[in-house]
Amino acid sequence: MLAAARVVGNMIKIAGATLGESFFDKEVGQALQMLDGRSFEEGRCSSVDTRIEVGRFAGVLVLYQFAINAPLLIHTNMKPLLERIWMPLRDSRVGP
């Protein structure tokens, strides 16, 4: 998953501002949905919970690579990013 996130980051870096912006907007939207856990069914089954956690991790990795490789583009999406990043950070199931 780490390698895939790096590839996505490199794609946005190579594409530049004009070609990469539409791709960036689409991928940021999907990554933010993954952070919310909306990309999977809601439920209490442990396999669903695991998929939600994997989705959150994938969303964080993609957003991290975008922040590294396209900081100007990610700045435009900072408010929704900060609003949604708090959910995984304050997850009560994660112990200290």
PDB file as gemmi writes it, atoms N, CA and C in Angstrom:
CRYST1    1.000    1.000    1.000  90.00  90.00  90.00 P 1                      
ATOM      1  N   MET A   1       0.817  -1.177   0.000  1.00  0.00           N  
ATOM      2  CA  MET A   1       0.000   0.000   0.000  1.00  0.00           C  
ATOM      3  C   MET A   1       0.875   1.261   0.000  1.00  0.00           C  
ATOM      4  N   LEU A   2       1.999   1.182   0.678  1.00  0.00           N  
ATOM      5  CA  LEU A   2       2.911   2.327   0.715  1.00  0.00           C  
ATOM      6  C   LEU A   2       3.445   2.650  -0.678  1.00  0.00           C  
ATOM      7  N   ALA A   3       3.801   1.601  -1.418  1.00  0.00           N  
ATOM      8  CA  ALA A   3       4.328   1.804  -2.767  1.00  0.00           C  
ATOM      9  C   ALA A   3       3.260   2.394  -3.690  1.00  0.00           C  
ATOM     10  N   ALA A   4       2.036   1.933  -3.549  1.00  0.00           N  
ATOM     11  CA  ALA A   4       0.941   2.464  -4.371  1.00  0.00           C  
ATOM     12  C   ALA A   4       0.712   3.937  -4.072  1.00  0.00           C  
ATOM     13  N   ALA A   5       0.786   4.319  -2.807  1.00  0.00           N  
ATOM     14  CA  ALA A   5       0.610   5.725  -2.442  1.00  0.00           C  
ATOM     15  C   ALA A   5       1.738   6.573  -3.027  1.00  0.00           C  
ATOM     16  N   ARG A   6       2.954   6.038  -3.021  1.00  0.00           N  
ATOM     17  CA  ARG A   6       4.076   6.779  -3.619  1.00  0.00           C  
ATOM     18  C   ARG A   6       3.880   6.969  -5.113  1.00  0.00           C  
ATOM     19  N   VAL A   7       3.337   5.957  -5.784  1.00  0.00           N  
ATOM     20  CA  VAL A   7       3.075   6.061  -7.217  1.00  0.00           C  
ATOM     21  C   VAL A   7       2.057   7.162  -7.487  1.00  0.00           C  
ATOM     22  N   VAL A   8       0.992   7.201  -6.693  1.00  0.00           N  
ATOM     23  CA  VAL A   8      -0.019   8.247  -6.856  1.00  0.00           C  
ATOM     24  C   VAL A   8       0.605   9.624  -6.605  1.00  0.00           C  
ATOM     25  N   GLY A   9       1.455   9.726  -5.610  1.00  0.00           N  
ATOM     26  CA  GLY A   9       2.142  10.988  -5.341  1.00  0.00           C  
ATOM     27  C   GLY A   9       3.038  11.414  -6.485  1.00  0.00           C  
ATOM     28  N   ASN A  10       3.758  10.468  -7.048  1.00  0.00           N  
ATOM     29  CA  ASN A  10       4.617  10.784  -8.191  1.00  0.00           C  
ATOM     30  C   ASN A  10       3.805  11.161  -9.417  1.00  0.00           C  
ATOM     31  N   MET A  11       2.641  10.528  -9.590  1.00  0.00           N  
ATOM     32  CA  MET A  11       1.785  10.879 -10.729  1.00  0.00           C  
ATOM     33  C   MET A  11       1.344  12.329 -10.657  1.00  0.00           C  
ATOM     34  N   ILE A  12       0.961  12.776  -9.479  1.00  0.00           N  
ATOM     35  CA  ILE A  12       0.506  14.163  -9.337  1.00  0.00           C  
ATOM     36  C   ILE A  12       1.680  15.127  -9.512  1.00  0.00           C  
ATOM     37  N   LYS A  13       2.852  14.708  -9.086  1.00  0.00           N  
ATOM     38  CA  LYS A  13       4.050  15.542  -9.211  1.00  0.00           C  
ATOM     39  C   LYS A  13       4.442  15.704 -10.682  1.00  0.00           C  
ATOM     40  N   ILE A  14       4.382  14.624 -11.433  1.00  0.00           N  
ATOM     41  CA  ILE A  14       4.764  14.651 -12.843  1.00  0.00           C  
ATOM     42  C   ILE A  14       3.706  15.361 -13.685  1.00  0.00           C  
ATOM     43  N   ALA A  15       2.435  15.176 -13.346  1.00  0.00           N  
ATOM     44  CA  ALA A  15       1.353  15.736 -14.151  1.00  0.00           C  
ATOM     45  C   ALA A  15       1.338  17.260 -14.126  1.00  0.00           C  
ATOM     46  N   GLY A  16       1.822  17.849 -13.075  1.00  0.00           N  
ATOM     47  CA  GLY A  16       1.853  19.298 -12.996  1.00  0.00           C  
ATOM     48  C   GLY A  16       0.509  19.883 -12.610  1.00  0.00           C  
ATOM     49  N   ALA A  17       0.450  21.187 -12.600  1.00  0.00           N  
ATOM     50  CA  ALA A  17      -0.742  21.880 -12.107  1.00  0.00           C  
ATOM     51  C   ALA A  17      -1.933  21.726 -13.050  1.00  0.00           C  
ATOM     52  N   THR A  18      -1.703  21.757 -14.356  1.00  0.00           N  
ATOM     53  CA  THR A  18      -2.838  21.743 -15.283  1.00  0.00           C  
ATOM     54  C   THR A  18      -3.458  20.357 -15.416  1.00  0.00           C  
ATOM     55  N   LEU A  19      -2.657  19.359 -15.661  1.00  0.00           N  
ATOM     56  CA  LEU A  19      -3.191  18.010 -15.834  1.00  0.00           C  
ATOM     57  C   LEU A  19      -3.510  17.344 -14.511  1.00  0.00           C  
ATOM     58  N   GLY A  20      -2.750  17.662 -13.506  1.00  0.00           N  
ATOM     59  CA  GLY A  20      -2.915  16.992 -12.227  1.00  0.00           C  
ATOM     60  C   GLY A  20      -4.064  17.491 -11.385  1.00  0.00           C  
ATOM     61  N   GLU A  21      -4.578  18.683 -11.684  1.00  0.00           N  
ATOM     62  CA  GLU A  21      -5.603  19.257 -10.819  1.00  0.00           C  
ATOM     63  C   GLU A  21      -6.906  18.467 -10.839  1.00  0.00           C  
ATOM     64  N   SER A  22      -7.359  18.024 -11.999  1.00  0.00           N  
ATOM     65  CA  SER A  22      -8.605  17.251 -12.049  1.00  0.00           C  
ATOM     66  C   SER A  22      -8.420  15.887 -11.393  1.00  0.00           C  
ATOM     67  N   PHE A  23      -7.278  15.265 -11.634  1.00  0.00           N  
ATOM     68  CA  PHE A  23      -6.966  13.989 -10.992  1.00  0.00           C  
ATOM     69  C   PHE A  23      -6.869  14.176  -9.478  1.00  0.00           C  
ATOM     70  N   PHE A  24      -6.235  15.235  -9.081  1.00  0.00           N  
ATOM     71  CA  PHE A  24      -6.054  15.541  -7.666  1.00  0.00           C  
ATOM     72  C   PHE A  24      -7.392  15.730  -6.965  1.00  0.00           C  
ATOM     73  N   ASP A  25      -8.288  16.515  -7.569  1.00  0.00           N  
ATOM     74  CA  ASP A  25      -9.582  16.766  -6.948  1.00  0.00           C  
ATOM     75  C   ASP A  25     -10.366  15.477  -6.759  1.00  0.00           C  
ATOM     76  N   LYS A  26     -10.330  14.616  -7.750  1.00  0.00           N  
ATOM     77  CA  LYS A  26     -11.048  13.340  -7.661  1.00  0.00           C  
ATOM     78  C   LYS A  26     -10.452  12.464  -6.557  1.00  0.00           C  
ATOM     79  N   GLU A  27      -9.154  12.346  -6.530  1.00  0.00           N  
ATOM     80  CA  GLU A  27      -8.496  11.472  -5.562  1.00  0.00           C  
ATOM     81  C   GLU A  27      -8.591  12.000  -4.133  1.00  0.00           C  
ATOM     82  N   VAL A  28      -8.531  13.298  -3.966  1.00  0.00           N  
ATOM     83  CA  VAL A  28      -8.677  13.872  -2.621  1.00  0.00           C  
ATOM     84  C   VAL A  28     -10.082  13.595  -2.093  1.00  0.00           C  
ATOM     85  N   GLY A  29     -11.073  13.733  -2.949  1.00  0.00           N  
ATOM     86  CA  GLY A  29     -12.443  13.430  -2.541  1.00  0.00           C  
ATOM     87  C   GLY A  29     -12.601  11.983  -2.102  1.00  0.00           C  
ATOM     88  N   GLN A  30     -12.001  11.065  -2.847  1.00  0.00           N  
ATOM     89  CA  GLN A  30     -12.080   9.654  -2.480  1.00  0.00           C  
ATOM     90  C   GLN A  30     -11.303   9.377  -1.193  1.00  0.00           C  
ATOM     91  N   ALA A  31     -10.159  10.010  -1.027  1.00  0.00           N  
ATOM     92  CA  ALA A  31      -9.365   9.807   0.189  1.00  0.00           C  
ATOM     93  C   ALA A  31     -10.107  10.336   1.415  1.00  0.00           C  
ATOM     94  N   LEU A  32     -10.792  11.456   1.264  1.00  0.00           N  
ATOM     95  CA  LEU A  32     -11.561  12.006   2.379  1.00  0.00           C  
ATOM     96  C   LEU A  32     -12.738  11.104   2.732  1.00  0.00           C  
ATOM     97  N   GLN A  33     -13.349  10.489   1.733  1.00  0.00           N  
ATOM     98  CA  GLN A  33     -14.418   9.522   2.002  1.00  0.00           C  
ATOM     99  C   GLN A  33     -13.873   8.306   2.739  1.00  0.00           C  
ATOM    100  N   MET A  34     -12.678   7.880   2.379  1.00  0.00           N  
ATOM    101  CA  MET A  34     -12.069   6.749   3.081  1.00  0.00           C  
ATOM    102  C   MET A  34     -11.803   7.099   4.546  1.00  0.00           C  
ATOM    103  N   LEU A  35     -11.399   8.332   4.812  1.00  0.00           N  
ATOM    104  CA  LEU A  35     -11.174   8.748   6.196  1.00  0.00           C  
ATOM    105  C   LEU A  35     -12.461   8.692   7.011  1.00  0.00           C  
ATOM    106  N   ASP A  36     -13.570   9.012   6.371  1.00  0.00           N  
ATOM    107  CA  ASP A  36     -14.860   8.962   7.054  1.00  0.00           C  
ATOM    108  C   ASP A  36     -15.346   7.536   7.256  1.00  0.00           C  
ATOM    109  N   GLY A  37     -14.813   6.601   6.491  1.00  0.00           N  
ATOM    110  CA  GLY A  37     -15.287   5.228   6.560  1.00  0.00           C  
ATOM    111  C   GLY A  37     -16.533   5.020   5.732  1.00  0.00           C  
ATOM    112  N   ARG A  38     -16.843   5.951   4.840  1.00  0.00           N  
ATOM    113  CA  ARG A  38     -18.053   5.867   4.023  1.00  0.00           C  
ATOM    114  C   ARG A  38     -17.908   4.939   2.834  1.00  0.00           C  
ATOM    115  N   SER A  39     -16.697   4.561   2.504  1.00  0.00           N  
ATOM    116  CA  SER A  39     -16.505   3.752   1.310  1.00  0.00           C  
ATOM    117  C   SER A  39     -16.883   2.292   1.542  1.00  0.00           C  
ATOM    118  N   PHE A  40     -17.186   1.920   2.763  1.00  0.00           N  
ATOM    119  CA  PHE A  40     -17.567   0.557   3.091  1.00  0.00           C  
ATOM    120  C   PHE A  40     -18.901   0.555   3.805  1.00  0.00           C  
ATOM    121  N   GLU A  41     -19.509  -0.605   3.880  1.00  0.00           N  
ATOM    122  CA  GLU A  41     -20.794  -0.740   4.560  1.00  0.00           C  
ATOM    123  C   GLU A  41     -20.625  -0.462   6.048  1.00  0.00           C  
ATOM    124  N   GLU A  42     -21.659   0.102   6.632  1.00  0.00           N  
ATOM    125  CA  GLU A  42     -21.647   0.311   8.074  1.00  0.00           C  
ATOM    126  C   GLU A  42     -22.056  -0.986   8.752  1.00  0.00           C  
ATOM    127  N   GLY A  43     -21.461  -1.284   9.869  1.00  0.00           N  
ATOM    128  CA  GLY A  43     -21.799  -2.490  10.600  1.00  0.00           C  
ATOM    129  C   GLY A  43     -20.800  -2.724  11.702  1.00  0.00           C  
ATOM    130  N   ARG A  44     -21.061  -3.718  12.508  1.00  0.00           N  
ATOM    131  CA  ARG A  44     -20.188  -4.016  13.629  1.00  0.00           C  
ATOM    132  C   ARG A  44     -19.396  -5.291  13.434  1.00  0.00           C  
ATOM    133  N   CYS A  45     -19.490  -5.898  12.278  1.00  0.00           N  
ATOM    134  CA  CYS A  45     -18.714  -7.108  12.006  1.00  0.00           C  
ATOM    135  C   CYS A  45     -17.225  -6.761  11.996  1.00  0.00           C  
ATOM    136  N   SER A  46     -16.406  -7.625  12.552  1.00  0.00           N  
ATOM    137  CA  SER A  46     -14.978  -7.313  12.660  1.00  0.00           C  
ATOM    138  C   SER A  46     -14.324  -7.185  11.291  1.00  0.00           C  
ATOM    139  N   SER A  47     -14.807  -7.938  10.284  1.00  0.00           N  
ATOM    140  CA  SER A  47     -14.213  -7.813   8.955  1.00  0.00           C  
ATOM    141  C   SER A  47     -14.536  -6.461   8.339  1.00  0.00           C  
ATOM    142  N   VAL A  48     -15.735  -5.936   8.606  1.00  0.00           N  
ATOM    143  CA  VAL A  48     -16.086  -4.607   8.103  1.00  0.00           C  
ATOM    144  C   VAL A  48     -15.256  -3.553   8.817  1.00  0.00           C  
ATOM    145  N   ASP A  49     -15.084  -3.696  10.139  1.00  0.00           N  
ATOM    146  CA  ASP A  49     -14.259  -2.753  10.888  1.00  0.00           C  
ATOM    147  C   ASP A  49     -12.828  -2.754  10.376  1.00  0.00           C  
ATOM    148  N   THR A  50     -12.301  -3.920  10.064  1.00  0.00           N  
ATOM    149  CA  THR A  50     -10.945  -4.028   9.536  1.00  0.00           C  
ATOM    150  C   THR A  50     -10.843  -3.337   8.184  1.00  0.00           C  
ATOM    151  N   ARG A  51     -11.843  -3.518   7.340  1.00  0.00           N  
ATOM    152  CA  ARG A  51     -11.820  -2.861   6.026  1.00  0.00           C  
ATOM    153  C   ARG A  51     -11.893  -1.348   6.177  1.00  0.00           C  
ATOM    154  N   ILE A  52     -12.654  -0.873   7.152  1.00  0.00           N  
ATOM    155  CA  ILE A  52     -12.730   0.572   7.382  1.00  0.00           C  
ATOM    156  C   ILE A  52     -11.367   1.101   7.816  1.00  0.00           C  
ATOM    157  N   GLU A  53     -10.701   0.368   8.688  1.00  0.00           N  
ATOM    158  CA  GLU A  53      -9.377   0.799   9.150  1.00  0.00           C  
ATOM    159  C   GLU A  53      -8.364   0.790   8.008  1.00  0.00           C  
ATOM    160  N   VAL A  54      -8.418  -0.224   7.166  1.00  0.00           N  
ATOM    161  CA  VAL A  54      -7.521  -0.277   6.005  1.00  0.00           C  
ATOM    162  C   VAL A  54      -7.823   0.883   5.067  1.00  0.00           C  
ATOM    163  N   GLY A  55      -9.101   1.188   4.890  1.00  0.00           N  
ATOM    164  CA  GLY A  55      -9.479   2.332   4.057  1.00  0.00           C  
ATOM    165  C   GLY A  55      -8.988   3.649   4.626  1.00  0.00           C  
ATOM    166  N   ARG A  56      -9.097   3.795   5.931  1.00  0.00           N  
ATOM    167  CA  ARG A  56      -8.587   5.020   6.575  1.00  0.00           C  
ATOM    168  C   ARG A  56      -7.082   5.146   6.390  1.00  0.00           C  
ATOM    169  N   PHE A  57      -6.383   4.040   6.547  1.00  0.00           N  
ATOM    170  CA  PHE A  57      -4.929   4.053   6.370  1.00  0.00           C  
ATOM    171  C   PHE A  57      -4.573   4.428   4.934  1.00  0.00           C  
ATOM    172  N   ALA A  58      -5.294   3.859   3.973  1.00  0.00           N  
ATOM    173  CA  ALA A  58      -5.045   4.183   2.562  1.00  0.00           C  
ATOM    174  C   ALA A  58      -5.328   5.658   2.293  1.00  0.00           C  
ATOM    175  N   GLY A  59      -6.397   6.184   2.864  1.00  0.00           N  
ATOM    176  CA  GLY A  59      -6.707   7.600   2.679  1.00  0.00           C  
ATOM    177  C   GLY A  59      -5.636   8.505   3.250  1.00  0.00           C  
ATOM    178  N   VAL A  60      -5.136   8.159   4.416  1.00  0.00           N  
ATOM    179  CA  VAL A  60      -4.061   8.947   5.035  1.00  0.00           C  
ATOM    180  C   VAL A  60      -2.800   8.894   4.181  1.00  0.00           C  
ATOM    181  N   LEU A  61      -2.477   7.719   3.652  1.00  0.00           N  
ATOM    182  CA  LEU A  61      -1.279   7.594   2.815  1.00  0.00           C  
ATOM    183  C   LEU A  61      -1.379   8.447   1.556  1.00  0.00           C  
ATOM    184  N   VAL A  62      -2.526   8.419   0.909  1.00  0.00           N  
ATOM    185  CA  VAL A  62      -2.706   9.206  -0.312  1.00  0.00           C  
ATOM    186  C   VAL A  62      -2.616  10.697   0.003  1.00  0.00           C  
ATOM    187  N   LEU A  63      -3.282  11.133   1.064  1.00  0.00           N  
ATOM    188  CA  LEU A  63      -3.226  12.551   1.430  1.00  0.00           C  
ATOM    189  C   LEU A  63      -1.819  12.980   1.825  1.00  0.00           C  
ATOM    190  N   TYR A  64      -1.097  12.092   2.477  1.00  0.00           N  
ATOM    191  CA  TYR A  64       0.295  12.386   2.843  1.00  0.00           C  
ATOM    192  C   TYR A  64       1.143  12.592   1.587  1.00  0.00           C  
ATOM    193  N   GLN A  65       0.994  11.707   0.618  1.00  0.00           N  
ATOM    194  CA  GLN A  65       1.768  11.844  -0.616  1.00  0.00           C  
ATOM    195  C   GLN A  65       1.388  13.106  -1.377  1.00  0.00           C  
ATOM    196  N   PHE A  66       0.104  13.464  -1.358  1.00  0.00           N  
ATOM    197  CA  PHE A  66      -0.296  14.713  -2.002  1.00  0.00           C  
ATOM    198  C   PHE A  66       0.297  15.916  -1.294  1.00  0.00           C  
ATOM    199  N   ALA A  67       0.347  15.869   0.028  1.00  0.00           N  
ATOM    200  CA  ALA A  67       0.935  16.978   0.780  1.00  0.00           C  
ATOM    201  C   ALA A  67       2.415  17.118   0.475  1.00  0.00           C  
ATOM    202  N   ILE A  68       3.103  16.000   0.288  1.00  0.00           N  
ATOM    203  CA  ILE A  68       4.529  16.031  -0.035  1.00  0.00           C  
ATOM    204  C   ILE A  68       4.773  16.516  -1.460  1.00  0.00           C  
ATOM    205  N   ASN A  69       3.999  15.993  -2.414  1.00  0.00           N  
ATOM    206  CA  ASN A  69       4.274  16.224  -3.834  1.00  0.00           C  
ATOM    207  C   ASN A  69       3.497  17.382  -4.454  1.00  0.00           C  
ATOM    208  N   ALA A  70       2.432  17.826  -3.840  1.00  0.00           N  
ATOM    209  CA  ALA A  70       1.646  18.935  -4.392  1.00  0.00           C  
ATOM    210  C   ALA A  70       1.091  19.801  -3.264  1.00  0.00           C  
ATOM    211  N   PRO A  71       1.964  20.459  -2.521  1.00  0.00           N  
ATOM    212  CA  PRO A  71       1.492  21.234  -1.365  1.00  0.00           C  
ATOM    213  C   PRO A  71       0.567  22.390  -1.745  1.00  0.00           C  
ATOM    214  N   LEU A  72       0.754  22.979  -2.912  1.00  0.00           N  
ATOM    215  CA  LEU A  72      -0.123  24.084  -3.304  1.00  0.00           C  
ATOM    216  C   LEU A  72      -1.534  23.599  -3.608  1.00  0.00           C  
ATOM    217  N   LEU A  73      -1.644  22.417  -4.192  1.00  0.00           N  
ATOM    218  CA  LEU A  73      -2.966  21.885  -4.502  1.00  0.00           C  
ATOM    219  C   LEU A  73      -3.692  21.439  -3.242  1.00  0.00           C  
ATOM    220  N   ILE A  74      -2.982  20.859  -2.317  1.00  0.00           N  
ATOM    221  CA  ILE A  74      -3.646  20.376  -1.100  1.00  0.00           C  
ATOM    222  C   ILE A  74      -4.064  21.538  -0.200  1.00  0.00           C  
ATOM    223  N   HIS A  75      -3.405  22.653  -0.332  1.00  0.00           N  
ATOM    224  CA  HIS A  75      -3.764  23.822   0.480  1.00  0.00           C  
ATOM    225  C   HIS A  75      -5.192  24.280   0.193  1.00  0.00           C  
ATOM    226  N   THR A  76      -5.656  24.116  -1.038  1.00  0.00           N  
ATOM    227  CA  THR A  76      -7.015  24.531  -1.385  1.00  0.00           C  
ATOM    228  C   THR A  76      -8.062  23.647  -0.710  1.00  0.00           C  
ATOM    229  N   ASN A  77      -7.696  22.433  -0.328  1.00  0.00           N  
ATOM    230  CA  ASN A  77      -8.620  21.503   0.327  1.00  0.00           C  
ATOM    231  C   ASN A  77      -8.343  21.362   1.814  1.00  0.00           C  
ATOM    232  N   MET A  78      -7.698  22.333   2.401  1.00  0.00           N  
ATOM    233  CA  MET A  78      -7.264  22.197   3.792  1.00  0.00           C  
ATOM    234  C   MET A  78      -8.432  22.123   4.777  1.00  0.00           C  
ATOM    235  N   LYS A  79      -9.474  22.922   4.591  1.00  0.00           N  
ATOM    236  CA  LYS A  79     -10.580  22.921   5.551  1.00  0.00           C  
ATOM    237  C   LYS A  79     -11.281  21.562   5.617  1.00  0.00           C  
ATOM    238  N   PRO A  80     -11.718  20.969   4.479  1.00  0.00           N  
ATOM    239  CA  PRO A  80     -12.355  19.646   4.595  1.00  0.00           C  
ATOM    240  C   PRO A  80     -11.386  18.578   5.088  1.00  0.00           C  
ATOM    241  N   LEU A  81     -10.130  18.734   4.765  1.00  0.00           N  
ATOM    242  CA  LEU A  81      -9.129  17.777   5.224  1.00  0.00           C  
ATOM    243  C   LEU A  81      -9.000  17.814   6.741  1.00  0.00           C  
ATOM    244  N   LEU A  82      -8.896  18.993   7.308  1.00  0.00           N  
ATOM    245  CA  LEU A  82      -8.772  19.118   8.760  1.00  0.00           C  
ATOM    246  C   LEU A  82     -10.040  18.682   9.486  1.00  0.00           C  
ATOM    247  N   GLU A  83     -11.205  18.949   8.879  1.00  0.00           N  
ATOM    248  CA  GLU A  83     -12.460  18.525   9.498  1.00  0.00           C  
ATOM    249  C   GLU A  83     -12.549  17.002   9.578  1.00  0.00           C  
ATOM    250  N   ARG A  84     -12.085  16.323   8.545  1.00  0.00           N  
ATOM    251  CA  ARG A  84     -12.222  14.866   8.504  1.00  0.00           C  
ATOM    252  C   ARG A  84     -11.065  14.127   9.141  1.00  0.00           C  
ATOM    253  N   ILE A  85      -9.937  14.755   9.284  1.00  0.00           N  
ATOM    254  CA  ILE A  85      -8.782  14.049   9.851  1.00  0.00           C  
ATOM    255  C   ILE A  85      -8.966  13.816  11.345  1.00  0.00           C  
ATOM    256  N   TRP A  86      -9.800  14.626  11.995  1.00  0.00           N  
ATOM    257  CA  TRP A  86      -9.995  14.465  13.431  1.00  0.00           C  
ATOM    258  C   TRP A  86     -10.711  13.171  13.780  1.00  0.00           C  
ATOM    259  N   MET A  87     -11.556  12.676  12.899  1.00  0.00           N  
ATOM    260  CA  MET A  87     -12.296  11.447  13.202  1.00  0.00           C  
ATOM    261  C   MET A  87     -11.370  10.260  13.453  1.00  0.00           C  
ATOM    262  N   PRO A  88     -10.442   9.956  12.556  1.00  0.00           N  
ATOM    263  CA  PRO A  88      -9.525   8.844  12.869  1.00  0.00           C  
ATOM    264  C   PRO A  88      -8.609   9.145  14.050  1.00  0.00           C  
ATOM    265  N   LEU A  89      -8.273  10.401  14.280  1.00  0.00           N  
ATOM    266  CA  LEU A  89      -7.372  10.727  15.375  1.00  0.00           C  
ATOM    267  C   LEU A  89      -8.023  10.562  16.741  1.00  0.00           C  
ATOM    268  N   ARG A  90      -9.320  10.776  16.810  1.00  0.00           N  
ATOM    269  CA  ARG A  90      -9.995  10.651  18.098  1.00  0.00           C  
ATOM    270  C   ARG A  90     -10.800   9.362  18.219  1.00  0.00           C  
ATOM    271  N   ASP A  91     -10.482   8.366  17.420  1.00  0.00           N  
ATOM    272  CA  ASP A  91     -11.180   7.084  17.436  1.00  0.00           C  
ATOM    273  C   ASP A  91     -11.056   6.454  18.818  1.00  0.00           C  
ATOM    274  N   SER A  92     -12.167   6.208  19.465  1.00  0.00           N  
ATOM    275  CA  SER A  92     -12.166   5.703  20.847  1.00  0.00           C  
ATOM    276  C   SER A  92     -11.695   4.255  20.936  1.00  0.00           C  
ATOM    277  N   ARG A  93     -11.714   3.518  19.831  1.00  0.00           N  
ATOM    278  CA  ARG A  93     -11.291   2.120  19.862  1.00  0.00           C  
ATOM    279  C   ARG A  93      -9.782   1.970  19.942  1.00  0.00           C  
ATOM    280  N   VAL A  94      -9.065   3.020  19.627  1.00  0.00           N  
ATOM    281  CA  VAL A  94      -7.609   2.972  19.662  1.00  0.00           C  
ATOM    282  C   VAL A  94      -7.140   3.322  21.065  1.00  0.00           C  
ATOM    283  N   GLY A  95      -6.352   2.452  21.643  1.00  0.00           N  
ATOM    284  CA  GLY A  95      -5.851   2.677  23.012  1.00  0.00           C  
ATOM    285  C   GLY A  95      -4.636   3.579  23.019  1.00  0.00           C  
ATOM    286  N   PRO A  96      -4.210   4.026  24.206  1.00  0.00           N  
ATOM    287  CA  PRO A  96      -3.053   4.925  24.322  1.00  0.00           C  
ATOM    288  C   PRO A  96      -1.751   4.239  24.015  1.00  0.00           C  
TER     289      PRO A  96                                                      
END                                                                             
